[in-house]
Amino acid sequence: MSSWILLVIAGLLEVAWAIGLKYTQGFTRPLPSILTVAGIVASMGLLSYAAKSLPIGTAYAVWVGIGAFGAAVMGMVLFHEPATVPRLFFLGLLLVAIVGLKATSGGH
């Protein structure tokens, strides 16, 4: 499987565990806590694997970008966080940056 596909999956898992943190209630709820920790391990494992063939700066920036973008969007959807025009604009810029890093980095 392509390193980029693994990196995107790692980023999506980052979204899942970041959102999962909200449900752990400070790691006091066992099932959400176990699922969140599993997501962290899987996400970082896939990031590590992808970074074997991608530049670490690019891989990490894309991974964090996907996580930040996804967590912000899911926060708006699930937790009714503000979806203001400026916030959506800057999330759009983040998405452009993620795509730009992919487009200019080469790699597998």
Buried (B, 14 or more C-beta within 10 A) or exposed (E): EEBBEBBBBBBBBBBBBBBBBBEBEEEEEEEBBEBBBBBBEBBBEBBEBBBEBBEEEBBBBBBBBBBBBBBBBBBBEEEEBEEEEEEBEEBEEBBEBBEEBBEEBEBE
